[in-house]
């Protein structure tokens, strides 16, 4: 597929869907595509499905039109997923995807093996929003579309500081900025800004973090009782694992939070050449080389010990000296 228009011919009804627990790139790519189709293909009745309306992204056009529940009995000619790495990661619209006349997957996760009728997967590109830009006609990218795509790009590249940032990423960002949106506000308010509660939680995790494998790995965790004490939701933990990653001398950072008794959600970030996507896949998860996640059972120490063993395999492979005792 070279242009999104290729899959829109003859379509009367379409739906766009993102993944569970949508992040900035999911919001940016899904909303960007929704606005593009609504602008240039008005004959298509298009709906947008996301699991949540996160207020931090309320500045995006079309935000109030997000559907958080599926339409009963509605069958679409076309369902497009953006930033969804596997079928079981589709949120809200999974049944709509299964009954659609045609399905399309647009993604950038290297773990994505293709689950739609048409799959456009670019694992070497830093964000789904950047992938989507390549499927649009540049002269048709309006300010609202550009704002959405830029949002997705900054969130998955860490405001262009992660190694998935390429010269093309910077060029595309520059082209989007020419439409005149307030890029400084987007960066500050959607990426860096934290609530007082988020700062409290981050402070606690950082203060109680532990070093593993001779200081090559740093880990932080929150147990279920901690989450309940702060009345925290997963979105309140954003940015913590990336902050841990900035610790001098580490190859990777780990953040655990207990979803249910002895069931932990694991977030992994690589600070160097360690492939955390490979670690996550070993435990049934997925993601990217530099950022990945999975769900694991056991105590905090069970989970960290099992993760450490898989991380150690890679450290041994590229010759990093670690005390195995």
C-alpha positions in Angstrom: 0.0 0.0 0.0 1.4 3.3 -1.1 -1.5 5.6 -0.2 -4.4 5.3 2.1 -6.7 6.1 -0.8 -6.0 2.7 -2.2 -8.1 1.0 0.5 -10.9 3.6 0.5 -12.3 3.1 -2.9 -15.9 2.0 -2.9 -16.1 2.2 0.9 -19.3 3.6 2.4 -18.7 2.9 6.1 -15.4 2.8 8.0 -14.1 2.5 11.5 -10.7 3.3 13.0 -9.5 1.5 16.1 -6.6 1.7 18.4 -5.0 -0.6 21.1 -5.8 -1.2 24.7 -4.6 1.5 27.1 -4.0 4.0 24.2 -0.8 6.1 24.4 0.1 9.3 22.5 1.0 7.5 19.3 -2.3 5.6 19.3 -4.3 8.8 19.9 -2.2 10.7 17.3 -2.4 8.1 14.5 -6.0 7.2 15.0 -7.3 10.8 15.3 -5.0 11.9 12.4 -6.4 9.2 10.1 -10.0 9.9 11.2 -9.6 13.7 10.5 -7.9 13.0 7.1 -10.7 10.6 5.9 -13.4 12.9 7.2 -11.9 15.9 5.3 -11.0 14.3 2.0 -13.4 11.3 1.8 -16.6 12.9 3.2 -18.8 10.3 1.4 -17.5 7.7 3.9 -19.4 7.5 7.2 -16.4 7.1 9.5 -16.3 6.3 13.3 -13.4 6.4 15.7 -13.0 3.9 18.5 -10.6 4.2 21.4 -10.8 2.7 24.8 -10.5 6.0 26.7 -10.8 9.7 26.2 -7.7 10.9 28.0 -8.1 14.6 28.8 -4.4 15.3 28.1 -5.2 14.8 24.4 -8.4 16.8 24.4 -6.8 19.6 22.3 -6.9 17.3 19.3 -9.6 17.7 16.7 -12.2 15.0 16.7 -11.5 14.2 20.4 -15.2 14.6 21.4 -16.2 12.2 18.6 -14.3 9.3 20.0 -16.5 6.2 20.6 -15.6 4.3 23.8 -18.1 1.6 23.2 -18.9 -0.5 20.1 -22.0 0.1 18.1 -24.4 -2.8 18.6 -25.0 -4.7 15.4 -23.2 -2.3 13.1 -21.1 -3.9 10.4 -18.5 -1.7 8.6 -17.3 -2.0 5.0 -13.8 -1.3 6.4 -12.0 -1.3 9.8 -8.5 0.1 10.1 -6.3 -0.4 13.1 -3.5 2.0 13.9 -0.6 1.2 16.3 -2.1 -2.2 17.1 0.5 -4.9 17.2 -1.8 -8.0 17.3 -5.5 -8.9 17.1 -5.8 -9.4 20.8 -4.6 -5.8 21.4 -7.6 -4.2 19.6 -9.7 -2.3 22.1 -13.4 -1.7 21.9 -13.7 -2.5 18.2 -12.5 -6.1 18.2 -15.8 -7.6 17.2 -16.3 -4.8 14.6 -13.0 -5.8 13.1 -14.1 -9.5 12.9 -17.3 -8.7 11.1 -15.9 -6.0 8.7 -16.0 -6.5 5.0 -12.3 -5.6 4.8 -9.6 -4.9 7.4 -6.4 -2.9 7.3 -3.6 -2.8 9.8 -1.2 0.2 9.9 1.6 -0.3 12.4 5.3 0.0 13.3 5.8 -2.8 15.9 8.4 -5.3 14.9 6.5 -8.1 16.7 3.4 -7.5 14.4 3.1 -10.5 12.0 0.1 -9.1 10.2 -3.5 -10.0 11.2 -5.6 -8.0 8.7 -6.5 -8.4 5.1 -4.1 -5.6 4.2 -1.0 -5.0 6.4 1.2 -2.0 6.2 3.8 -2.6 8.9 7.1 -0.7 9.0 9.1 -2.0 12.0 12.0 0.3 11.4 10.0 3.5 11.8 9.7 5.2 15.2 5.9 5.7 15.4 2.7 4.7 13.7 2.0 8.4 13.2 5.1 8.6 11.0 4.1 5.5 9.1 0.7 7.1 8.5 2.3 10.3 7.2 3.8 8.3 4.4 0.4 7.1 3.3 -1.1 10.6 3.1 -0.7 13.2 0.4 1.4 15.9 2.0 -0.5 18.8 0.4 -3.7 17.4 2.0 -2.4 17.3 5.6 -4.3 20.1 7.3 -3.4 21.7 10.6 -5.6 19.4 12.8 -4.2 16.3 11.0 -0.6 17.6 11.4 -1.2 18.3 15.1 -2.4 14.8 15.7 0.5 13.1 13.8 3.1 15.4 15.5 1.6 14.4 18.9 2.0 10.7 18.1 5.6 11.2 16.9 6.8 13.1 19.9 5.3 10.5 22.3 6.9 7.4 20.7 10.3 9.1 20.1 10.5 10.8 23.5 10.4 14.2 21.8 13.0 13.0 19.3 15.5 11.8 21.8 15.1 8.0 21.5 17.2 6.1 19.0 14.1 5.4 16.8 14.4 9.0 15.7 15.7 9.2 12.2 16.6 12.1 9.8 13.2 11.3 8.1 11.5 11.7 11.5 12.9 15.2 11.9 12.1 16.1 8.3 8.5 15.0 8.7 8.2 16.8 12.0 9.4 20.0 10.3 6.9 19.6 7.5 4.1 19.1 10.0 5.1 22.2 11.9 4.7 24.4 8.8 0.9 24.1 9.3 1.3 26.4 12.3 0.1 24.5 15.4 1.6 25.3 18.8 4.2 22.6 19.0 5.7 23.9 22.3 2.3 23.6 24.1 1.9 20.1 22.7 5.3 19.0 24.0 4.9 20.6 27.4 1.3 19.7 28.2 1.0 16.3 26.7 4.5 14.9 27.2 6.3 16.6 30.1 3.6 18.0 32.3 2.7 15.9 35.4 0.0 16.2 38.0 1.0 16.5 41.7 -0.1 12.9 42.2 2.1 11.7 39.4 5.1 13.5 40.9 4.4 11.9 44.3 4.2 8.4 42.8 7.3 8.9 40.7 9.2 10.2 43.7 8.3 7.1 45.7 9.2 4.7 42.9 12.6 6.4 42.3 13.4 6.5 46.1 12.6 2.8 46.5 14.2 1.6 43.2 16.8 -1.2 43.2 19.8 -1.9 41.1 20.3 -5.4 39.6 23.0 -7.2 37.7 25.9 -5.1 39.0 24.1 -1.9 38.3 23.3 -2.7 34.7 19.5 -2.8 35.4 17.4 -0.5 37.6 13.9 -1.5 38.7 11.0 0.2 40.4 7.7 -1.3 41.5 4.3 -0.5 43.0 2.3 -3.2 44.7 -1.5 -3.3 44.6 -1.8 -1.7 48.0 0.4 1.2 46.9 -1.8 1.8 43.8 -4.9 1.8 46.1 -3.2 4.1 48.6 -2.6 6.7 45.9 -5.8 5.9 44.1 -3.6 5.6 41.0 -4.5 4.4 37.6 -1.9 3.1 35.0 -1.9 6.5 33.3 -0.5 8.0 36.5 2.7 5.9 36.0 3.7 7.4 32.7 7.2 8.6 32.4 8.5 6.7 35.4 10.2 3.9 33.5 11.8 6.4 31.2 13.1 8.4 34.1 14.6 5.3 35.6 16.3 4.6 32.2 18.3 7.9 32.5 20.2 6.5 35.5 23.9 6.5 34.7 25.5 3.2 33.8 22.3 1.1 33.3 21.5 -0.9 30.2 17.8 -1.2 31.0 15.0 0.0 33.3 12.1 -1.9 34.6 8.8 -0.8 36.1 6.3 -3.2 37.7 2.9 -2.5 39.0 0.6 -5.0 40.5 -2.7 -5.3 38.6 -4.1 -8.1 40.7 -2.6 -10.1 43.6 0.7 -11.6 42.3 0.0 -10.4 38.7 2.3 -7.6 37.5 2.3 -5.4 34.4 5.9 -4.9 33.3 7.3 -2.0 31.3 10.9 -2.2 29.9 13.1 0.4 28.4 16.6 0.0 26.9 19.3 2.6 27.5 21.7 1.0 25.1 22.0 -2.0 22.9 19.8 -4.4 25.0 16.7 -5.6 23.1 13.9 -5.3 25.6 11.4 -6.4 23.0 13.1 -9.7 22.9 12.8 -10.0 26.7 9.1 -9.1 26.7 8.3 -11.6 23.9 9.9 -14.4 25.9 7.2 -13.7 28.6 4.4 -13.4 26.1 4.5 -9.7 25.6 5.9 -7.5 22.8 6.9 -4.1 21.7 10.0 -2.5 20.3 13.8 -2.9 20.7 13.9 0.0 23.0 10.5 -0.1 24.7 8.4 -3.1 25.4 6.1 -4.7 28.0 4.5 -7.9 29.2 2.4 -9.3 32.1 4.0 -11.7 34.6 2.9 -13.7 37.6 4.6 -14.1 41.0 6.0 -11.9 43.7 8.0 -8.8 42.9 11.2 -10.7 43.4 10.0 -13.7 41.3 9.3 -11.3 38.4 12.6 -9.4 38.7 14.6 -12.7 39.0 13.0 -14.1 35.9 13.5 -10.9 33.9 17.1 -10.7 35.1 17.8 -14.1 33.7 16.6 -13.1 30.2 18.4 -9.8 30.3 21.6 -11.6 31.5 21.5 -13.8 28.4 21.8 -10.7 26.2 24.4 -9.0 28.4 26.5 -12.2 28.1 26.0 -12.2 24.3 27.5 -8.7 23.8 30.2 -9.3 26.4 29.1 -7.2 29.3 30.8 -8.4 32.5 28.3 -9.2 35.2 28.8 -11.1 38.5 26.5 -14.1 38.1 26.5 -15.0 41.8 
